Every structure is written in structure tokens, then in C-alpha cells.
Amino acid sequence: MLKKCLLLASLSSLVFAGNVKMDLNARQGSNNFHTQGVEKFASLVKDYTKGSVNITIHPGSSLVKGNPLKAVKDGTVAMADMFIPFTAGGGKVFGISALPFIAQSYEDAYKLYQISKPAYDKVAKKWNQKLLYSVTWPPSGFYGDKKLEALSDLKNFKTRTYDKNSANFANGAGGNAVALPWGEVYSALRTGMVNSVITSSSSGKDGKFWEVLTDFTKISYAYPLQAVTINLDYWNSLDASQKEAMLKAASEIEKEQWEVVRVEDKNALDTMAKNGMKISEASDALKAELSKVADKMLEEYLSDAKSDTKKIFEEYRK
């Protein structure tokens, strides 16, 4: 109750004569396409509200070092963009987009997102916030010192993985999954603590992986989502025209960013190739193995899932 009163007092100080000022914690640095997306979003909101809603973007998680879902819930920050699969409190629902080898294209990823969106909205509301829009990352691939030809190749790798699913995938194939914060990955590759990574083309480009690894195999491991949310108390402080303007901006940016990610993916692959990284498609034999892994891991995921979560995949696979 005390937190709620303090938040309402804070809101009253930020709202004057219909004008609203809010801070948005951006997870990535200013050069990342997701951060550039929220910058454009803030600009559109200011334009569409005729300057009555002003959103200040804080890149590089400079406002929130911990759990962004909790920070937005408590009103520590009014808005945030967050990597959904990593966000503690999202449960099974927030892990949907990171399930391995379910989506195999941007079209698949968008279809899965649209079907899952009501479930994401429900979780966001539970955490006292509204989901405004979500955009995928480029598909996660496999970085190593050779092309990944078969699952059995993983036994030769110590692989930096980014969640429980990717760790289970690597370990289940006889490999060795290693959990590391992103900031430690490059040095771990250089020292040999790990010799492979599962992540996107964008992250490989930003991490300059061509300096420490030779190959990127496009296995389309997953298309994980990044989402932008707003605290419900802040949302409810807006008038009808401001809410309409913010939703209009969110819809436009979401549509635009789902195209931008394709460009980001191509540019990242081109940059890595120009710097000597060998880019390879997964072989048909590997794709067949990965399909079996996908079926097994989805079965395990759904074994204790609620009925509404199971329905998402029933609809997706129609």
C-alpha cells in the first residue's frame, strides 16, 4: 500500500495540465536496433500527442540492473523494453518464443507471436503493466570453430547458452553448456573457457566473434522476442487521446521493426562475412535431427503447461 501511495504521489508530480513525462529503460545500447526502435516510438508518441507525452530513453539498462518486469510493476521505472525469455516472473508463457526449432522463419515467428499475444498480455497485466509491442531478434544460430554438421558434433564444444532450453539442448546432445553473462562471453572465447555460442547474427556482429571463432551455422534455433511495457498506473494516468496516440505509435513501430530486424540480420551476416566469418546453412541431415529435438522439447515443455498454453501450439501447428 505504501509503495502504491508513493507511486501515485510520483505520478501526480509528473502529470501537470495533461502533460506526462516518463522514463523508459532500454535493455541494449544506443546502437542496437531495438533501442533505436524505442527511440522512434518515443518520437512518434510525442508527435501524436502534440507534445503532451514525453518519453526519455535510457539505453544499456542504465536505470534497471535487475528484473525489468518487477521494476515496471513497482513503478521504479514507468516503461521498459525487456528480453522476454530472460524476464523472471514470466513463467512458461514468456518462454514460448525461445523454444528451440519451433519457428523456422520470420513468418513462423510472427504467427507464433500473434497467437501467443493474449497470453503475454495476461502475464503483463498480472505484473501491473500493459504490453505495448514486441519484436523478434534475428534467429539464434551456432558459432564455433567449424560448421555444425550433426548434433554429435556438440560433444566437441563447450557452448555458451542463454537459457534453460538452450542448455538442455546442448547437454542433451552430449555437449557441455556453460552459463555466462553476455559481458563475459568474448573473454571466455578468447581464453578457451568456451569455444562456441548460441546467439543471433546481431549479437555475433556486436561481439566481433570473427576475432575468436570461424563459423556461423544458421540453425534457426529460436526467434526470441523483445517487448516494451508500461506500468498500468502510468497508463491509467493518460487521457483517452493520449492512450490512442500511444497505441497508434506502438502499432506502427511494431510493424516497422519486424521489417527492420530482417535488414539487421542481413547486415550482421554481411559484416561477419566481410570480416572472415564463414556463414553456412544447416544441412538437411542436421535439420532432420533438429526437428526431432524440437518435438521432444516441446512435448516436455507442454507436459505440465496449462490448457491455454497448450492451445497456443495446437493453433500454431494447424
N, C-alpha and C positions, 0 to 999 in steps of 0.2 A: 504493500500500500504506500509506504514511504517513497519507494522508487517511482511509483506511478505519479504521486503528487509532485515530486521533483521534476519528472519529465514534463508534466503539464505546465509547471511553472517555467521550465525552459522553453517550451513551445510558445507560451504567451510572450516571451521576450523576443522570439524570432518572428512572430507574426504581428505586423503593425500596419493598419489601414489596408489589409488584404495582401500585403507583401510578405513573402516567405523566403527564408534563407536556409539552405540545407547543405550538409557535407556528405560526400559520397566517398567511401573508402574503396579504392580500386586495387585489386589484388596484384596486378602486374605493373611493370614500369611504364613510363610515359611513351616508349617507343613500340609497345605491344599493341596489336590491332584491337584487342578487347578494350584496352584503356582508351585508345583513340575513338572507339565506338561510343563509350560513355561520355567522352568529351563532346562528341557530336550530338548525343542525346541531350546533354545539358544545354547546349546551344539552341537546339530546337525547342526545348521546354521554355527557355527564356523568350524566344521569338514568339511562340504560340500563345504564351500567357501575357504577351506585351510587357515583359519585364517584371511581372509580379511574382514569379517563382525563379529564384536563382540558386543553382546547384554548383557547389565548388568541388572539383575532383581532386582527390589526394592519392596519387599513384604510389605503387610499391608498398601497399599495406602500411602506409605511414601513420594511419590513425588506429588501425586494429591489428595487433600482432597475434591475437588468439583467434577464437571462434567467431567468425563474422555473423553467423546466424544468431548467436546469443547477444552479440554487440548491438545488432539491429533490434532484436526483441526488447532489450532493456533501454533502448534509446541512447546508448552510448554514442552511436552514430546514427544519423537519420536513414542513410542508404548505404548499400554496399553491392559490389559485384563479387561473386564467390564461385569457386570451382565446386560444382555441386557434389561430385562423388567424394570429395575430401571433407565435406562440411559435416562435422559432428552434430548429431541430433536429427539428421535427415532420414535415418533408418534405411530400410530396404529400398524405399521409393527413390531416394537420392542416389542410390547406386545403380539405377536402371541403365543410364547412358554409358556406364563403364563396364557393363557385362561384355565379356570378350566374344568377338566374332559374330555378334547378333546383327548389327548393322554393317553392311559391306559397301556402302556408298553414301554420298551426301543425301541422296533421295531417301534411302533407308533411314538414315539418322533423323531426318526431318519428320518422316512419317511416325517414327517411334516417339519423337518429342511431342507431336500433336496428340497422339493417343495418350501419352503419359501426363500431359499438361494439367488435367483436372486433379491428378494425384499430387503433383508438385504444388499446385495452388492450395490444396488441403493441408499439406505439411507446413507451407509458409504461414497460413492463417493460424495454425496451431502455435507457431512461434511469433505471433503478433506482428505479422508483416504480409505485404502483398507482393507477389512476384510480377514484375513489370515485363520482362522479356528474357529470353535465353538464346544463346548462340553456341554452336558446337566449336570445338577445337578441330584442327586437321586430324585425320586419323592417326592413331598411335602405330608406329612401326618398330622394327627391331634394328638397333645399332650394334655392330660388333666388328671384329677384325676379319670377318669373312661373311659371305652371303649365307643366310639361314636357308638350308635346303630341306631339312626334315626336323621333326620335333626332337629326335635323338641327338641332334647337334647341340641342344641346350645343355647337355651334360658337360660340355667343354667350356661353359660360360658361368661366370658369376654376374648375375644380372640385377641391376638396379631397377626395382619395380615400384609402382606408385600407389598401390592399394592391395587389399587382401586378395582380390580376384587375380591380379597380375602375379602376385607372389605364389598363389596356388597353382597358377598356370605353369610358371617356371619350375617350381619344385615338383609338380606332378609329372613333368616331362623328364625328370632326372637331373634338372639343373639346380642352381643354388641362388635363391632370391635374396637380395640384400636391400634392406630399407635404409634410405638415406635422405636427408633434406636436400632440396634442389641445389642449394648453395654449396653443398659439399661434393656434388657429383663430378664436376670437372677434375678436381684434385684427386678424387678417388680413382678416376680413369687414368690419370697420369701416373699414379703410384702403383696401379695394378690391383688396388683393393677390389675393384670391379672391372670387368672387361666387356660389358655390354649394358645396354639401356633400352627399356621400352618407353617410348615417348613420341611426341609428334614431330613432324618436319620443322614446325615453327620453333619448338624448343631446341631441336638439334642445331638449327641455324643460330639461334641466340646463344647457345652454349659453345659454338665453334667446335663441334665434335670432330670435324675433319682433322683437327690437330692431334687427336688422340685415338681415333678409330678410322676404319677404312670403308665400311659398308653400311648401307641402309637398305633393309629389305621391307618392302611395302606389304605388310601382312594385314593391314586394316584391323588391328587388334580391337580398337573401340573408337567411338566418336563421343568423347565425354563433353558434357555441357558446362558452360559458364552462365550464371544467372544474375540479374540485377533485381534487388528487392528494396522496398521502402517500409519503414516502421508504420504500423497501422494508425498510431496516434497522430503521426505527422500527416499521413494520408487523409485522415478524417478532419484534419485542420484546414484542408484545402476546400475551396468552394467548388461548385459543380463545374464551372467553366475551366477552372484550373485542373481538375481531375481529367476532364475530357481532353484538354490540351496535352497533359502528360501521357495519357493512353495513346493519343494520336502519335506523339513523338516516339513512344516505345514501339508501336506497331511498325512505324517507318524504319526505325533503326534496326529492329529485329530482321525485317525483310532485307535491308541493305547489307547487314553484317553476315547473313547467311550466304550472300554472294561474295562479300569481301574475303571470307575465310577460304574460298576456293582460290582466289588470287594470292592470298597469303601462302597457301600450301604450295602453289606452283612456284612462286618467287623463292620460297625457302628451299625447295628441291633444286631449283636452278642455282641458287647461291652455293649450296653444298656441292653440287656437281662441279661448278667452276673452281671450287677450292680443292678438288680431288676426291671427293667422296663418291664411291660407286653406288648408284641407285639401281635397285633391282626389284622386279615384280616377284611375288611369291609364285613358286612353281605349282603346277596342277596337283602334283602329289602332296605338296605341303598344304595346299588349300583343302584337300580332302581330309587330311589329318586334323586341320584346324576346325573343320566343320564338325567332326566328331567331338572335339574338345568343347565346342560351343554347346552342343546338345547336352553333354554331360553336366557342364557347369550351370546351364540354365535349369536343368532338372533339379540340381542340388539347391539352387537359389530359390526355386519355387516350392520346394518341399515343405517349408514352414512359412510361406508367404500367405498373406490374407487373400481372400477371394477376389477383391477388387484389383489387387496387383496381378493375380493370375489372369484376370480378364484382359489386362493390357496386352499380354503376349498372345492370348487367343485371338484378339482382334488384329494385332500386328502381323500374325502369320497367316491370316486369311488370304 
